[in-house]
């Protein structure tokens, strides 16, 4: 019989086992017990997890370096409209977009045609799964004291969080910064605006009538219709 053991991959032998116990109480505290393994792969010598073993376990479980190798890493120079970056595996980015013309989509019941319209300067804060959007009156000078306004759109909670509805958000763990920003902007503007969340309008006056007048008109967004939300950029950083 031909010896093919040299063709095998790296062999790993069991040397340690861990059992996690959870306290049956409101606080659900955790206790970890460690076991050594004998030459037959059987657990022996049960003992509380030591500091050294905790460090080794944390190192083995730490995939953050792999996950953040590309996540939110710029592909080239850092975009000029990026204001803050947290590149952890569950990190986030804050950036802004100037007043611009975009395509907007509305459900039929709103009686607003799908067309291009100008939107105000916007501040975006996003993680892998969550998006917040705010409006600004200008984008020439932005600092920590810049006042933020309610974004003048449907599908937004009062704190600026976007309800994505049935939109399937798929931000990869190795997503570059530019792709991350572009993906969120596309998710938002290519979804259909459908409803207000809560009883408060994010703009002065009737939001439906506002967009009925703006879409397809080529008129700039009326900044005077924005409403302050009491936030500053600094509060988003905390």
Buried (B, 14 or more C-beta within 10 A) or exposed (E): EEEEEEEEEEEEEEEBBEEEEEEEEEEEEEEEBBBBBEEEEEBEEEEEBEEEBEEEBEEEEEEBEEBBEBBBBBEEEEEEBBBEBEBEBEBBBBBBBEBEEBEBBBEEEBEBBBBEBBBBBBBBBBBBEEBBBBBBBEBEEBEEEBBBBBBBBBBBEEEBBBBBEEBEEEBEBEBBBBBBBEBBBEBBBEBBBBEBBEEEBBBEEEBBEBBBBBBBEEEEBBBEBBBEBEBBBEEBEE
